[in-house]
């Protein structure tokens, strides 16, 4: 039952993301053409060393989706006002500038891992406000 979906969307479990994700996918004309993986913090949950084995669960799911669904692209969407970003923050102060840096560092680490594992696949990253 191989389908030719266009992408997998990686997003946070925060319910505030769902309407925005749906709008983004509508605008990309991808409704019904993507698989979805939600995990606390999106890429933050996968790249954090504090959350052991979360990355393994994601990579296994991505591998399966690429095989069964024929996807060749990952759209990773993080969001501002992220509870996991607040938990991972090592500084006493937390604001949008610090949070953006946390997300940017996660995207950088994630892109490095993704390109090693899937060099022929496309990766799109985005931070949204909720």
VEXDREN-2710 file (C-alpha; in Angstrom, 1 decimal):
% VEXDREN-2710
k/r/px/py/pz
1/UNK/0.0/0.0/0.0
2/UNK/2.6/2.5/-1.0
3/UNK/1.3/6.0/-1.3
4/UNK/3.0/9.0/-2.9
5/UNK/2.7/11.5/-0.2
6/UNK/4.8/14.7/-0.6
7/UNK/6.3/15.2/2.9
8/UNK/6.3/14.5/6.6
9/UNK/5.5/17.3/8.9
10/UNK/7.3/17.4/12.3
11/UNK/5.6/19.6/14.8
12/UNK/5.1/20.1/18.5
13/UNK/2.3/18.5/20.5
14/UNK/1.1/21.9/21.6
15/UNK/-2.6/22.1/20.4
16/UNK/-2.1/25.8/19.6
17/UNK/0.0/24.8/16.6
18/UNK/-2.7/22.7/14.9
19/UNK/-4.7/25.5/13.2
20/UNK/-1.5/27.2/12.0
21/UNK/-0.1/23.9/10.7
22/UNK/-3.3/23.3/8.8
23/UNK/-3.2/26.7/7.2
24/UNK/0.4/26.3/6.2
25/UNK/-0.4/22.9/4.6
26/UNK/-3.4/24.3/2.8
27/UNK/-1.3/27.1/1.4
28/UNK/1.3/24.6/0.2
29/UNK/-1.5/22.5/-1.3
30/UNK/-0.5/19.6/0.8
31/UNK/-3.7/18.7/2.6
32/UNK/-4.0/14.9/2.5
33/UNK/-0.5/14.6/1.1
34/UNK/1.7/14.5/4.2
35/UNK/2.3/12.3/7.2
36/UNK/2.5/13.9/10.6
37/UNK/4.8/13.3/13.6
38/UNK/4.2/15.3/16.7
39/UNK/6.6/15.4/19.7
40/UNK/7.1/17.9/22.5
41/UNK/9.2/20.7/21.2
42/UNK/9.4/19.4/17.6
43/UNK/13.1/19.5/16.7
44/UNK/13.9/20.5/20.3
45/UNK/12.7/17.2/21.6
46/UNK/14.8/15.3/19.0
47/UNK/18.1/17.3/19.4
48/UNK/18.1/17.7/23.2
49/UNK/20.6/15.5/25.0
50/UNK/18.4/15.7/28.1
51/UNK/15.7/13.7/26.3
52/UNK/17.4/10.4/25.6
53/UNK/16.0/8.1/22.9
54/UNK/13.4/10.6/21.7
55/UNK/15.5/11.0/18.6
56/UNK/15.5/7.3/17.9
57/UNK/11.7/7.2/17.9
58/UNK/11.5/10.1/15.4
59/UNK/14.1/8.6/13.1
60/UNK/12.4/5.2/13.1
61/UNK/9.1/6.9/12.2
62/UNK/10.6/9.0/9.5
63/UNK/12.3/5.9/8.0
64/UNK/9.0/4.0/8.0
65/UNK/7.1/7.0/6.5
66/UNK/9.6/7.4/3.7
67/UNK/9.3/3.7/2.9
68/UNK/5.5/3.3/3.1
69/UNK/4.5/6.8/2.0
70/UNK/7.2/7.5/-0.4
71/UNK/8.0/10.9/1.1
72/UNK/11.1/12.8/0.0
73/UNK/10.8/16.0/2.2
74/UNK/10.5/16.9/5.8
75/UNK/8.9/20.1/7.0
76/UNK/10.0/20.8/10.6
77/UNK/7.9/23.4/12.4
78/UNK/8.8/24.8/15.8
79/UNK/6.9/27.5/17.6
80/UNK/7.5/30.5/19.9
81/UNK/6.2/30.3/23.5
82/UNK/7.3/26.6/23.5
83/UNK/7.1/24.9/26.9
84/UNK/10.0/22.6/26.1
85/UNK/12.2/25.6/25.1
86/UNK/11.5/27.1/28.5
87/UNK/12.4/23.9/30.2
88/UNK/15.7/23.5/28.2
89/UNK/16.7/27.2/28.8
90/UNK/19.8/27.3/31.0
91/UNK/19.5/31.0/31.7
92/UNK/17.4/32.7/34.3
93/UNK/16.0/35.1/31.7
94/UNK/13.8/33.8/28.9
95/UNK/12.5/36.0/26.1
96/UNK/11.8/35.7/22.4
97/UNK/15.5/36.5/21.5
98/UNK/16.8/33.7/23.7
99/UNK/14.0/31.4/22.5
100/UNK/14.9/32.1/18.9
101/UNK/18.5/31.1/19.6
102/UNK/17.4/27.9/21.2
103/UNK/15.3/27.0/18.1
104/UNK/18.0/28.1/15.7
105/UNK/20.6/25.9/17.5
106/UNK/18.2/23.0/17.4
107/UNK/17.5/23.5/13.7
108/UNK/21.3/23.6/13.0
109/UNK/21.8/20.3/14.8
110/UNK/18.8/18.7/13.3
111/UNK/19.8/19.8/9.7
112/UNK/23.2/18.2/10.3
113/UNK/21.8/14.9/11.4
114/UNK/19.1/14.9/8.7
115/UNK/21.5/15.6/5.8
116/UNK/23.8/12.8/7.0
117/UNK/20.9/10.3/7.2
118/UNK/18.9/11.5/4.2
119/UNK/21.3/13.4/1.8
120/UNK/18.8/13.2/-1.1
121/UNK/15.8/14.5/0.8
122/UNK/14.7/18.1/1.3
123/UNK/14.3/19.7/4.6
124/UNK/12.3/22.9/5.4
125/UNK/12.4/24.5/8.8
126/UNK/10.1/27.1/10.2
127/UNK/9.2/28.8/13.5
128/UNK/5.7/30.0/13.9
129/UNK/3.9/32.2/16.5
130/UNK/1.0/30.7/18.3
END
